[in-house]
């Protein structure tokens, strides 16, 4: 009986984390969109900083995916962008989890892993989103140009902002992500 209660409590906590992450992702994307930063060739989505969260919890994977789907729909993205943009975020989140997220020790013991956390979402978005911009939105420019612009935006969002978030959350890891 106690085992079943613990299992249910863990599932509820997982869903709660995933839902909160999705909601925060949407809000941050809407803010970036209001500032003209969430779409087009150069994208600096503040929400992409959250792609480091699989370092702390696997609940971030569905949270980021659902959040990206909702954010793309709410910002008026075309259907193929909703699909492929969200898949790029999902691939990045899964990559971060498998590259870095299984580490259970403190951040101080994982100095290398914390710097690797933003690499999967940077790579997945840099490789996928340029094709969306070129073929879905038919923006003027080449795939290499879009890879450059999207890559720069992802380095700012995931790399710089994501690592700041990782360091900040790492200080409160045991309180924010108990038993993760």
Backbone as a chain_set.jsonl record, in Angstrom:
{"seq": "XXXXXXXXXXXXXXXXXXXXXXXXXXXXXXXXXXXXXXXXXXXXXXXXXXXXXXXXXXXXXXXXXXXXXXXXXXXXXXXXXXXXXXXXXXXXXXXXXXXXXXXXXXXXXXXXXXXXXXXXXXXXXXXXXXXXXXXXXXXXXXXXXXXXXXXXXXXXXXXXXXXXXXXXXXXXXXXXXXXX", "coords": {"N": [[0.822, -1.197, 0.0], [1.895, 1.29, 0.86], [3.913, 1.504, -1.0], [2.451, 1.822, -3.353], [1.287, 4.301, -2.864], [3.564, 5.915, -2.722], [4.451, 5.618, -5.365], [2.31, 6.798, -6.753], [2.473, 9.396, -5.717], [4.965, 10.179, -6.748], [4.376, 10.164, -9.477], [2.437, 12.184, -9.601], [3.998, 14.355, -8.799], [5.811, 14.401, -10.936], [4.091, 15.046, -13.11], [3.227, 17.529, -12.208], [5.637, 19.038, -12.179], [6.242, 18.895, -14.966], [4.011, 20.224, -16.042], [4.252, 22.781, -14.875], [6.689, 23.601, -15.98], [5.983, 23.626, -18.699], [4.058, 25.701, -18.663], [5.626, 27.904, -17.838], [7.408, 28.007, -19.963], [5.674, 28.74, -22.062], [4.79, 31.306, -21.185], [7.243, 32.737, -21.104], [7.932, 32.603, -23.818], [5.824, 34.044, -24.951], [6.392, 36.566, -23.912], [8.879, 37.07, -25.154], [7.951, 37.031, -27.77], [6.263, 39.276, -27.789], [8.199, 41.19, -27.703], [9.27, 40.897, -30.155], [11.126, 38.875, -30.55], [10.739, 36.117, -30.722], [10.237, 34.77, -33.09], [10.963, 34.463, -36.637], [14.023, 35.039, -38.579], [16.148, 35.604, -36.817], [16.11, 34.467, -33.654], [15.532, 34.846, -30.293], [14.526, 33.261, -27.904], [13.534, 33.508, -24.696], [12.512, 31.423, -23.314], [13.852, 29.186, -24.246], [16.029, 28.899, -22.632], [15.186, 27.254, -20.672], [15.651, 24.733, -21.613], [17.75, 23.475, -20.408], [16.766, 22.221, -18.227], [16.27, 19.36, -18.225], [18.635, 18.44, -17.17], [18.204, 18.434, -14.479], [15.693, 17.177, -14.014], [13.71, 14.554, -15.425], [11.107, 15.197, -15.999], [11.101, 17.571, -17.278], [11.311, 17.075, -19.974], [8.75, 16.241, -21.29], [7.434, 18.552, -20.463], [8.785, 20.728, -21.689], [8.347, 20.07, -24.365], [5.497, 20.086, -24.654], [5.063, 22.707, -23.808], [6.393, 24.118, -25.84], [4.879, 23.4, -28.09], [2.382, 24.582, -27.414], [3.208, 27.281, -27.132], [4.097, 27.847, -29.738], [1.71, 27.578, -31.173], [0.174, 29.601, -29.959], [1.627, 31.862, -30.68], [1.12, 32.085, -33.306], [2.365, 30.417, -35.158], [2.937, 28.533, -38.171], [1.444, 25.358, -39.106], [3.446, 23.314, -39.823], [5.671, 24.423, -38.63], [4.897, 24.384, -35.964], [4.95, 21.634, -35.548], [7.639, 20.774, -36.366], [9.301, 22.648, -35.073], [8.641, 22.17, -32.414], [9.429, 19.505, -32.236], [12.175, 19.854, -32.556], [12.812, 21.092, -30.141], [12.047, 19.033, -28.399], [13.853, 16.974, -29.151], [16.261, 18.224, -28.432], [15.844, 18.441, -25.641], [15.675, 15.741, -24.863], [18.226, 14.962, -25.64], [19.799, 16.526, -23.88], [19.011, 15.381, -21.455], [19.95, 12.695, -21.694], [22.649, 13.146, -22.122], [23.451, 14.64, -19.91], [21.582, 14.66, -17.771], [21.217, 12.373, -16.206], [22.93, 12.423, -14.179], [23.334, 12.335, -10.762], [24.701, 13.552, -8.761], [25.961, 16.491, -7.035], [26.096, 19.795, -8.563], [28.708, 20.746, -8.436], [30.223, 18.486, -8.676], [29.875, 17.901, -11.266], [31.026, 19.548, -13.255], [31.834, 19.567, -15.953], [29.641, 18.356, -17.226], [27.607, 20.244, -16.769], [28.26, 22.289, -18.507], [27.849, 21.04, -20.885], [25.131, 20.727, -21.065], [23.5, 22.698, -22.53], [24.152, 22.116, -25.17], [22.838, 19.991, -26.795], [20.125, 21.126, -27.337], [20.899, 23.46, -28.691], [22.198, 22.437, -30.961], [20.129, 20.811, -32.139], [18.087, 22.687, -32.723], [19.5, 24.454, -34.369], [19.993, 22.865, -36.562], [17.443, 22.067, -37.458], [15.455, 24.189, -37.463], [16.3, 26.157, -39.436], [15.466, 24.998, -41.887], [12.734, 25.037, -41.592], [12.308, 27.8, -41.584], [13.162, 28.402, -44.189], [11.615, 26.725, -45.918], [8.983, 26.5, -44.96], [8.166, 29.08, -44.152], [9.271, 30.459, -46.213], [11.288, 32.413, -46.155], [13.573, 34.912, -47.274], [16.836, 34.042, -48.012], [19.634, 31.867, -47.307], [20.059, 28.395, -46.348], [22.502, 27.977, -44.849], [22.831, 30.642, -43.896], [20.532, 30.927, -42.291], [21.098, 28.928, -40.459], [23.253, 30.072, -39.186], [22.053, 32.412, -38.056], [19.97, 31.338, -36.456], [21.51, 29.658, -34.878], [23.088, 31.537, -33.472], [21.083, 32.828, -31.979], [20.238, 30.633, -30.436], [22.558, 30.053, -29.013], [22.684, 32.311, -27.408], [20.186, 32.076, -26.031], [19.987, 29.307, -25.039], [22.657, 28.66, -24.403], [23.984, 30.932, -23.031], [21.898, 32.21, -21.37], [20.718, 29.838, -20.483], [22.825, 28.518, -19.104], [23.228, 30.342, -17.034], [20.777, 30.058, -15.735], [20.995, 27.338, -15.031], [23.145, 27.397, -13.212], [22.017, 29.027, -11.226], [19.712, 27.546, -10.422], [20.997, 25.268, -9.606], [22.059, 25.838, -7.136], [19.939, 25.531, -5.445], [19.133, 22.974, -5.801], [18.433, 20.63, -4.25], [16.163, 21.488, -2.88], [14.419, 22.274, -4.917], [14.267, 20.116, -6.681], [13.651, 17.54, -5.306], [14.685, 14.228, -4.561], [15.4, 13.632, -7.157]], "CA": [[0.0, 0.0, 0.0], [2.777, 2.454, 0.929], [4.615, 1.546, -2.277], [1.515, 2.382, -4.323], [1.143, 5.725, -2.542], [4.809, 6.558, -3.158], [4.433, 5.628, -6.824], [1.336, 7.811, -7.158], [3.03, 10.703, -5.356], [6.018, 10.486, -7.718], [3.721, 10.475, -10.753], [1.815, 13.506, -9.449], [5.095, 15.322, -8.793], [6.316, 14.446, -12.309], [3.115, 15.791, -13.908], [3.249, 18.91, -11.718], [6.853, 19.654, -12.73], [6.092, 19.027, -16.417], [3.009, 21.267, -16.291], [4.823, 24.083, -14.504], [7.699, 23.93, -16.985], [5.253, 23.994, -19.923], [3.455, 27.018, -18.463], [6.694, 28.914, -17.822], [7.901, 28.091, -21.339], [4.698, 29.52, -22.833], [4.834, 32.7, -20.749], [8.497, 33.333, -21.563], [7.859, 32.755, -25.276], [4.912, 35.151, -25.235], [7.136, 37.797, -23.625], [9.837, 37.249, -26.251], [7.166, 37.343, -28.966], [5.829, 40.667, -27.67], [9.377, 42.011, -27.974], [9.716, 40.603, -31.517], [12.304, 38.01, -30.506], [10.404, 34.694, -30.676], [10.091, 34.179, -34.416], [11.75, 35.033, -37.733], [15.353, 34.477, -38.811], [16.903, 35.689, -35.564], [15.201, 34.152, -32.56], [16.086, 34.74, -28.948], [13.42, 32.903, -27.02], [13.978, 33.35, -23.309], [12.036, 30.109, -22.902], [14.821, 28.153, -24.612], [16.939, 28.716, -21.493], [14.639, 26.138, -19.894], [16.05, 23.44, -22.179], [18.748, 22.843, -19.544], [16.084, 21.577, -17.102], [16.457, 17.908, -18.133], [19.796, 18.199, -16.309], [17.696, 18.249, -13.124], [14.519, 16.312, -13.92], [13.176, 14.076, -16.698], [9.796, 15.817, -16.222], [11.295, 18.714, -18.176], [11.198, 16.66, -21.377], [7.394, 16.508, -21.797], [7.077, 19.938, -20.175], [9.332, 21.575, -22.754], [7.686, 19.712, -25.625], [4.129, 20.617, -24.618], [5.188, 24.162, -23.75], [6.772, 24.605, -27.167], [3.696, 23.251, -28.949], [1.419, 25.632, -27.048], [3.786, 28.592, -27.443], [4.089, 28.017, -31.187], [0.319, 27.802, -31.579], [-0.265, 30.908, -29.451], [2.323, 32.947, -31.374], [0.695, 32.095, -34.701], [3.237, 29.635, -36.038], [2.277, 27.66, -39.132], [1.409, 23.973, -38.605], [4.72, 22.6, -39.923], [6.555, 25.02, -37.621], [4.473, 23.829, -34.673], [5.431, 20.242, -35.485], [9.092, 20.62, -36.427], [9.899, 23.461, -34.013], [8.451, 21.45, -31.158], [10.295, 18.323, -32.293], [13.552, 20.307, -32.313], [12.926, 21.287, -28.689], [11.978, 17.701, -27.794], [15.138, 16.298, -29.411], [17.241, 18.891, -27.574], [15.589, 18.08, -24.239], [16.077, 14.336, -24.7], [19.685, 14.959, -25.719], [20.332, 17.052, -22.621], [18.784, 14.387, -20.399], [20.854, 11.554, -21.84], [24.028, 13.606, -22.026], [23.779, 15.251, -18.613], [20.54, 14.612, -16.757], [21.219, 11.197, -15.35], [23.876, 12.675, -13.083], [22.609, 12.581, -9.516], [25.567, 14.259, -7.811], [25.81, 17.943, -7.031], [26.657, 20.472, -9.731], [30.15, 20.882, -8.291], [30.825, 17.242, -9.138], [29.541, 17.735, -12.683], [31.384, 20.797, -13.933], [31.846, 19.377, -17.405], [28.276, 18.079, -17.672], [26.761, 21.438, -16.775], [28.553, 23.058, -19.706], [27.34, 20.276, -22.021], [23.665, 20.734, -21.032], [22.814, 23.431, -23.606], [24.605, 21.746, -26.515], [21.822, 19.316, -27.623], [19.106, 22.003, -27.927], [21.528, 24.374, -29.657], [22.423, 21.679, -32.203], [18.874, 20.388, -32.771], [17.406, 23.858, -33.295], [20.324, 25.0, -35.446], [19.884, 21.982, -37.728], [16.055, 21.874, -37.91], [14.696, 25.429, -37.666], [16.572, 26.826, -40.724], [14.644, 24.416, -42.946], [11.384, 25.572, -41.362], [12.314, 29.19, -42.044], [13.332, 28.441, -45.646], [10.606, 26.023, -46.703], [7.63, 26.742, -44.449], [7.893, 30.513, -44.212], [9.869, 30.938, -47.455], [12.074, 33.622, -45.911], [14.697, 35.13, -48.181], [18.105, 33.691, -47.385], [20.077, 30.486, -47.522], [20.081, 27.518, -45.17], [23.646, 28.329, -43.988], [22.549, 31.922, -43.232], [19.573, 30.667, -41.214], [21.804, 28.166, -39.426], [24.039, 31.052, -38.445], [21.196, 33.28, -37.239], [19.312, 30.516, -35.431], [22.571, 29.22, -33.966], [23.434, 32.656, -32.579], [19.968, 32.966, -31.04], [20.249, 29.494, -29.52], [23.705, 30.218, -28.111], [22.269, 33.309, -26.422], [19.09, 31.551, -25.216], [20.324, 28.059, -24.345], [24.018, 28.683, -23.887], [24.251, 31.954, -22.008], [20.813, 32.273, -20.382], [20.537, 28.5, -19.912], [23.865, 28.245, -18.101], [22.929, 31.186, -15.866], [19.676, 29.381, -15.048], [21.53, 26.099, -14.46], [23.925, 27.757, -12.03], [21.091, 29.544, -10.225], [18.907, 26.444, -9.906], [21.89, 24.302, -8.983], [22.245, 26.208, -5.731], [18.743, 25.086, -4.712], [18.741, 21.702, -6.414], [17.789, 19.701, -3.318], [14.845, 21.999, -2.531], [13.574, 22.353, -6.115], [14.139, 18.823, -7.34], [13.947, 16.492, -4.329], [14.677, 12.835, -5.002], [15.596, 13.545, -8.605]], "C": [[0.868, 1.263, 0.0], [3.532, 2.618, -0.383], [3.732, 2.179, -3.356], [1.337, 3.883, -4.1], [2.395, 6.488, -2.99], [4.868, 6.672, -4.676], [3.5, 6.723, -7.339], [1.853, 9.217, -6.859], [4.122, 11.112, -6.34], [5.431, 10.85, -9.075], [3.075, 11.856, -10.707], [2.886, 14.589, -9.47], [5.662, 15.498, -10.205], [5.39, 15.301, -13.181], [3.098, 17.267, -13.498], [4.466, 19.652, -12.26], [6.697, 19.905, -14.229], [5.116, 20.153, -16.755], [3.552, 22.657, -15.986], [5.855, 24.53, -15.532], [7.035, 24.348, -18.292], [4.67, 25.399, -19.795], [4.504, 28.126, -18.487], [7.255, 29.099, -19.226], [6.973, 28.966, -22.185], [4.785, 31.001, -22.468], [6.1, 33.395, -21.245], [8.52, 33.534, -23.079], [6.936, 33.909, -25.645], [5.575, 36.498, -24.952], [8.123, 38.088, -24.747], [9.11, 37.627, -27.545], [6.694, 38.8, -28.943], [6.977, 41.633, -27.96], [9.941, 41.776, -29.382], [10.911, 39.678, -31.594], [12.009, 36.52, -30.676], [10.352, 34.017, -32.037], [11.007, 34.892, -35.4], [13.16, 34.448, -37.766], [16.221, 34.522, -37.558], [15.912, 35.53, -34.426], [15.971, 34.084, -31.26], [14.895, 34.518, -28.023], [13.988, 32.698, -25.618], [13.618, 31.951, -22.806], [13.023, 28.996, -23.23], [15.888, 27.957, -23.536], [16.485, 27.525, -20.647], [15.069, 24.778, -20.42], [17.183, 22.786, -21.401], [18.072, 22.062, -18.412], [16.143, 20.052, -17.086], [17.725, 17.509, -17.376], [19.319, 17.841, -14.901], [16.578, 17.215, -13.025], [14.061, 15.834, -15.297], [11.79, 14.65, -17.0], [9.904, 17.023, -17.147], [11.09, 18.323, -19.63], [9.772, 16.856, -21.897], [6.956, 17.949, -21.537], [7.548, 20.887, -21.255], [8.622, 21.318, -24.075], [6.28, 20.306, -25.691], [4.153, 22.144, -24.588], [5.515, 24.758, -25.109], [5.606, 24.497, -28.144], [2.712, 24.389, -28.678], [1.932, 27.021, -27.412], [3.766, 28.851, -28.945], [2.68, 28.278, -31.706], [-0.123, 29.214, -31.185], [0.435, 32.082, -30.13], [2.033, 32.947, -32.871], [1.595, 31.353, -35.659], [2.399, 28.776, -36.99], [2.374, 26.208, -38.654], [2.738, 23.204, -38.689], [5.751, 23.148, -38.934], [6.197, 24.495, -36.241], [5.054, 22.43, -34.507], [6.954, 20.186, -35.387], [9.825, 21.475, -35.393], [9.798, 22.774, -32.669], [9.297, 20.184, -31.106], [11.755, 18.696, -32.053], [13.786, 20.508, -30.814], [12.904, 19.944, -27.969], [13.302, 16.953, -27.966], [16.231, 16.904, -28.534], [17.085, 18.511, -26.114], [16.008, 16.636, -23.959], [17.604, 14.233, -24.725], [20.328, 15.457, -24.438], [20.165, 16.037, -21.504], [19.774, 13.233, -20.507], [22.324, 11.938, -21.738], [24.386, 14.005, -20.602], [22.816, 14.936, -17.487], [20.557, 13.426, -15.828], [22.174, 11.344, -14.175], [23.098, 13.032, -11.824], [23.438, 13.344, -8.487], [25.341, 15.759, -7.91], [26.464, 18.555, -8.265], [28.169, 20.598, -9.643], [30.871, 19.629, -8.776], [30.626, 17.029, -10.64], [29.867, 18.985, -13.482], [31.351, 20.668, -15.443], [30.424, 19.177, -17.915], [27.409, 19.329, -17.711], [27.038, 22.298, -17.994], [28.082, 22.343, -20.973], [25.82, 20.366, -22.145], [23.014, 21.514, -22.168], [23.173, 22.978, -25.022], [23.538, 21.006, -27.334], [20.724, 20.233, -28.161], [19.681, 23.009, -28.927], [21.685, 23.656, -30.999], [21.103, 21.337, -32.888], [18.139, 21.562, -33.406], [18.183, 24.444, -34.465], [20.224, 24.153, -36.713], [18.468, 21.9, -38.299], [15.368, 23.18, -38.305], [15.044, 26.155, -38.974], [15.74, 26.284, -41.887], [13.189, 24.87, -42.824], [11.307, 27.003, -41.9], [12.359, 29.275, -43.57], [12.134, 27.861, -46.394], [9.173, 26.232, -46.217], [7.267, 28.217, -44.602], [8.435, 31.168, -45.486], [10.57, 32.284, -47.269], [13.194, 33.704, -46.939], [15.987, 34.829, -47.428], [18.414, 32.23, -47.607], [20.027, 29.694, -46.215], [21.297, 27.833, -44.293], [23.441, 29.659, -43.237], [21.593, 31.703, -42.057], [20.208, 29.84, -40.098], [22.64, 29.102, -38.556], [23.146, 31.879, -37.515], [20.488, 32.508, -36.133], [20.338, 30.057, -34.411], [22.971, 30.307, -32.984], [22.34, 32.856, -31.536], [19.944, 31.854, -30.009], [21.426, 29.573, -28.543], [23.364, 31.235, -27.028], [21.235, 32.709, -25.468], [19.504, 30.346, -24.371], [21.678, 28.135, -23.664], [24.202, 29.666, -22.759], [23.156, 31.971, -20.942], [20.597, 30.918, -19.705], [21.568, 28.169, -18.854], [23.702, 29.122, -16.861], [21.813, 30.537, -15.047], [20.158, 28.11, -14.358], [22.303, 26.388, -13.178], [23.016, 28.22, -10.898], [20.267, 28.418, -9.596], [19.76, 25.412, -9.182], [22.122, 24.583, -7.509], [21.097, 25.713, -4.857], [18.241, 23.737, -5.212], [17.968, 20.791, -5.464], [16.396, 20.173, -2.909], [13.885, 21.972, -3.741], [13.29, 20.997, -6.751], [14.463, 17.702, -6.351], [13.804, 15.097, -4.951], [14.738, 12.704, -6.512], [16.974, 13.001, -8.848]], "O": [[0.613, 2.195, -0.763], [3.765, 3.741, -0.831], [4.206, 2.972, -4.17], [1.246, 4.646, -5.062], [2.297, 7.572, -3.566], [5.285, 7.699, -5.211], [3.854, 7.479, -8.244], [1.682, 10.126, -7.671], [4.196, 12.279, -6.724], [5.935, 11.749, -9.749], [3.16, 12.613, -11.673], [2.698, 15.632, -10.095], [5.959, 16.618, -10.62], [5.856, 16.179, -13.907], [2.969, 18.148, -14.348], [4.34, 20.775, -12.748], [6.986, 21.001, -14.709], [5.374, 20.947, -17.66], [3.336, 23.597, -16.75], [5.892, 25.701, -15.911], [7.466, 25.311, -18.927], [4.778, 26.201, -20.723], [4.285, 29.173, -19.095], [7.546, 30.223, -19.636], [7.434, 29.829, -22.932], [4.846, 31.854, -23.354], [6.037, 34.516, -21.75], [9.065, 34.524, -23.567], [7.24, 34.674, -26.561], [5.343, 37.467, -25.675], [8.2, 39.215, -25.237], [9.6, 38.447, -28.32], [6.725, 39.478, -29.97], [6.752, 42.758, -28.407], [10.95, 42.369, -29.762], [11.638, 39.684, -32.587], [12.945, 35.726, -30.767], [10.418, 32.79, -32.113], [11.735, 35.814, -35.031], [13.455, 33.479, -37.066], [16.951, 33.572, -37.275], [15.0, 36.338, -34.252], [16.95, 33.347, -31.145], [14.34, 35.454, -27.447], [14.821, 31.819, -25.394], [14.326, 31.372, -21.983], [13.029, 27.964, -22.558], [16.579, 26.938, -23.537], [17.297, 26.873, -19.99], [14.874, 23.768, -19.744], [17.549, 21.649, -21.7], [18.746, 21.311, -17.706], [16.072, 19.475, -16.0], [17.867, 16.351, -16.983], [19.952, 17.042, -14.211], [16.521, 16.458, -12.056], [14.025, 16.623, -16.241], [11.342, 14.595, -18.145], [8.909, 17.449, -17.734], [10.727, 19.172, -20.445], [9.591, 17.584, -22.874], [6.183, 18.506, -22.317], [6.796, 21.757, -21.692], [8.33, 22.255, -24.819], [5.92, 20.954, -26.674], [3.356, 22.796, -25.263], [4.966, 25.795, -25.483], [5.374, 25.408, -28.938], [2.267, 25.071, -29.601], [1.184, 27.844, -27.939], [3.451, 29.959, -29.378], [2.489, 29.116, -32.587], [-0.723, 29.93, -31.986], [-0.106, 33.187, -30.154], [2.631, 33.719, -33.62], [1.589, 31.634, -36.858], [1.295, 28.351, -36.652], [3.275, 25.864, -37.889], [3.115, 22.52, -37.738], [6.609, 22.405, -38.458], [7.08, 24.194, -35.438], [5.584, 22.09, -33.449], [7.497, 19.619, -34.44], [10.869, 21.063, -34.887], [10.742, 22.788, -31.879], [9.823, 19.829, -30.051], [12.493, 17.941, -31.42], [14.835, 20.135, -30.287], [13.666, 19.739, -27.024], [13.807, 16.363, -27.012], [17.038, 16.175, -27.957], [18.076, 18.283, -25.421], [16.624, 16.352, -22.932], [18.198, 13.506, -23.93], [21.301, 14.871, -23.962], [21.073, 15.849, -20.694], [20.373, 12.839, -19.507], [23.149, 11.131, -21.31], [25.495, 13.739, -20.139], [23.225, 14.949, -16.326], [19.958, 13.478, -14.754], [22.219, 10.492, -13.288], [22.282, 13.953, -11.843], [22.915, 13.739, -7.445], [24.606, 16.229, -8.778], [27.282, 17.918, -8.928], [28.849, 20.561, -10.668], [32.009, 19.707, -9.238], [31.157, 16.076, -11.21], [29.061, 19.428, -14.3], [30.886, 21.574, -16.134], [30.041, 19.765, -18.927], [26.561, 19.464, -18.593], [26.133, 22.978, -18.475], [27.933, 22.973, -22.02], [25.274, 20.109, -23.218], [22.037, 21.026, -22.736], [22.546, 23.425, -25.982], [23.34, 21.364, -28.495], [20.401, 20.14, -29.345], [19.018, 23.365, -29.901], [21.344, 24.205, -32.046], [20.964, 21.548, -34.092], [17.622, 21.439, -34.516], [17.586, 24.882, -35.449], [20.358, 24.677, -37.819], [18.304, 21.686, -39.5], [14.762, 23.26, -39.374], [14.144, 26.734, -39.582], [15.354, 27.043, -42.776], [12.502, 25.061, -43.827], [10.352, 27.366, -42.587], [11.684, 30.11, -44.173], [11.686, 28.431, -47.389], [8.24, 26.144, -47.015], [6.202, 28.557, -45.116], [8.09, 32.309, -45.793], [10.461, 33.177, -48.11], [13.695, 32.684, -47.412], [16.19, 35.321, -46.318], [17.561, 31.455, -48.041], [19.961, 30.264, -45.126], [21.137, 27.949, -43.078], [23.832, 29.782, -42.076], [21.813, 32.226, -40.964], [19.891, 30.032, -38.924], [22.716, 28.934, -37.338], [23.446, 32.029, -36.331], [20.415, 32.976, -34.997], [20.069, 30.066, -33.21], [23.172, 30.036, -31.8], [22.627, 33.034, -30.352], [19.661, 32.099, -28.836], [21.295, 29.198, -27.378], [23.715, 31.046, -25.863], [21.376, 32.812, -24.25], [19.388, 30.364, -23.145], [21.836, 27.735, -22.511], [24.543, 29.274, -21.643], [23.433, 31.773, -19.759], [20.326, 30.852, -18.506], [21.231, 27.601, -17.815], [24.009, 28.684, -15.753], [21.891, 30.472, -13.821], [19.771, 27.837, -13.222], [22.13, 25.696, -12.174], [23.22, 27.847, -9.742], [20.142, 28.347, -8.373], [19.293, 24.759, -8.249], [22.355, 23.663, -6.725], [21.275, 25.501, -3.657], [17.065, 23.405, -5.06], [16.939, 20.236, -5.851], [15.53, 19.347, -2.621], [12.697, 21.684, -3.596], [12.208, 20.764, -7.29], [15.447, 16.986, -6.537], [12.909, 14.844, -5.758], [14.184, 11.763, -7.079], [17.378, 12.834, -9.999]]}, "num_chains": 1, "name": "protein.A"}
